[in-house]
Amino acid sequence: MTVESTAARKPRRSAGTKRTAAKKPPGSQPDLVQLLTPEGRRVESAEYDAYVADITPEELRGLYRDMVLTRRFDAEATSLQRQGELGLWASLLGQEAAQIGSGRATREDDYVFPTYREHGVAWCRGVDPTNLLGMFRGVNNGGWDPNSNNFHLYTIVIGSQTLHATGYAMGIAKDGADSAVIAYFGDGASSQGDVAEAFTFSAVYNAPVVFFCQNNQWAISEPTERQTRVPLYQRAQGYGFPGVRVDGNDVLACLAVTKWALERARRGEGPTLVEAYTYRMGAHTTSDDPTKYRADEEREAWEVKDPILRMRAYLEESGQADEAFFTELEAESEALGKRVREVVRAMPDPDRFAMFENAYADGHALVDEERAQFAAYQASFADEGEGK
């Protein structure tokens, strides 16, 4: 599905030309930019309606399909980790609208720098979802060619991808390319020094980059109020570029706002910070237990804002999807789940000793000792089995 026109646009000004002063962005008020209410009712936005005005019923159904299949893939990956097939998994449950809306706003020639939770964006960029699982199983370092889909490998180090994105954006600006860059990060990462440096460089060099912050309310066990005393999008003001807060559970609003920000970047107007105000419905990762630090009532309050239920209500109320569509999609979802299970179980077991390789170029006595201890530990299981 393509919701972003690929028509030719005016070339960006070459590096070093005079920049226009940053304008106050539409929707910069504290309220969320919202096009769909939690009940699925369409609301008007003078600033952003134009960015979704030409969207077709087929494309609307496509957005819903993207969210449903992404959630199913995510659920299968979580289950596979619980069954011992993956070492770890970072769920996106609840953040589907933020990722699908922003992902579908990108053009093919745009470049995406994700964290480790952007499974929905990967889907939008055409990355086979099963390729995301090799790293979490420990059998590869990513599983896809970043340049095939202009979708960088997952980044585990918190916030560092914003600097990578800024540098890449500065490069394409110098090349005169008519494309933009988008970098994803979370509310917790917004406190990292790398993000502050990326904001500084992108503003000073007028880089064509969109910083897309998924504020899911929790940086593992730390709430957003431990990250900032003002709404996160307002941080952009201190660096001299616009910030906007969007309802992260509203796929249409996320699509519209991201299209606006990307088009602004392509016109040579510099960076934008988009804060998608959403919620992490599950654990930070499968090694986390959110019941230890947040109340059930909080999750229940966000469940009524579920992005998929919201979009379904809109499609049904507006008559743009019938029961046959939802039935066919359910069958497609089942087929995807089955394929994911089969692919993962066919993957080789990870090499347990690979973690000792490449720690030092010329080897190290301590690493050698630890490798020997680990080998003895592994061998003890075989001994126990033989004694039975």
Secondary structure, DSSP 8 states (H G I E B T S, - for coil): ---S----------TTS--------TT-SSS-B-SB-TT--B---TTTGGGTTT--HHHHHHHHHHHHHHHHHHHHHHHHHHTTS-S-----TT-HHHHHHHHHHS-TTSEEE--S--HHHHHHTT--GGGGHHHHHTS-S-SS-HHHHTB-----STTHHHHHHHHHHHHHHHHT-S--EEEEEETTGGGSHHHHHHHHHHHHTT--EEEEEEE-SEETTEEGGGT-SS-GGGGGGGGTS-EEEEETT-HHHHHHHHHHHHHHHHTT---EEEEEE----S-SSTT--GGGTS-HHHHHHHHTT-HHHHHHHHHHHTT---HHHHHHHHHHHHHHHHHHHHHHHHS----TTGGGTTSSTT--HHHHHHHHHHHHHHHHHHHHHHT-
